[in-house]
Amino acid sequence: MFCTNCGKEIDNNAAICIHCGVATNNTTHSVNNSGMQHHDQPKCRKCGYIGEFKREKMFRTIDWAIGLATFWFGFGIIYFIIIAIIRYDEKNRKTICPHCGEVGSAMDVY
């Protein structure tokens, strides 16, 4: 493969040109300083599963318990609103491996 900026030959898996430092169109992997690669599909630290991970629910059981217990004091609705704002984006929820069920074990750098 050749760099689109300087025209010199570079490795087919290169994320950046080693000659001029410009990013390539190769978006599948990018190398960080430790020599490990960033991948599009996360990998489970426990079982090694590579693929899509489930995300925890917006309102967990403990959230319902806290919200309903504090509802009589007027804080329950505020608690539910805060949790909904924080966990609306799925990136703010923990990952769950569909293979082994491990919570928070997804890593995209390996």
N, C-alpha and C positions, 0 to 999 in steps of 0.2 A: 504494500500500500504506500502511497505517496502523500506527503503533507500538502494540503490545499493552500498553505500560506507560502512556504519556502520551496516546495517542490522536491525536497529530498526524500529518500526512501526511509520508511519507518516500519516498525513491527505491526502486523495486522491487528493485534489486540491492544495497541497503544491508545491511551486516553488523551495523551498530549504528545506533541512532537518533541523529540529529544534534542533537536537542533535549534528550534526557534521558540518553543514553549507554548505554542498555540494549541488549543483544544481541538481534537479531531471529532469526526462525526460518530465515532464508535462510542455508544452510550451504554453498552451492556456491562462493562466493567470499568472502574477507575481505581487506580492504585494509590494508597495512602503511604505515609512515611514509614510504617512498620513492614511494608511489603505485602500486606494483606489486601485483598480486593473487595470493593463494594459491589454487591450483586443486587439485581432487581427482585429476586425471590429470597425471602428470609429463610434462615436455617435454624432448627431447634438445637439448643445447646445440649439437651438431654439425650434425645433419640436420633438426631441427625436428619430429621425430616426436612425436606426442602420443598417449599410451596406456599400457598396462601394460608394464613393463620386466621382463626376466628378472633373476634374482639369481644370483650366483656360487655354486658348489657349497660345501658345508660344508667339505670337505677338498679343497684344490687339489692339483695335482701336486707343487708344492714342499713342501706339508705332508706328503705321503706320503714324499717323499724324506728330509726332515729326520727325521720320526718313525721311519722304518725304519733310517736311518743311526745314529741315537742309541739304537735299541732295545737293542743289545748292552751299552750302558753303563747301562741301566736308566732312561734319561730318555725313551725313546720313548713309553711308555704314559702317562707324566705329560704329555708334550707333546700327545698326542692328546686327553687329557681336557681340558686347558686350551683347546685349539682348539675342541673340541665345546661347551664351556661358553660361550665367547665368541661363536661363530657359530651357536649353536642358534637364536637369534632372527634371522629373515631381515633385520631392519633393520640388523644388524651386518655384513651382506654387501654387497659392491659391486653396483651396478646395471649391467646390460648392455642397451644399446639393441638391440631385435630387428631394427631396420631397417638400421643401419649398423655395429653391433657395438662401438661406442665404450663403454669401461668407465668408470663413474663420471660419466656425462654427464647424468644425470637431474636436473632442477630442478623444484620445484613452485611456485616464485614467478616469474612472468613477466608 
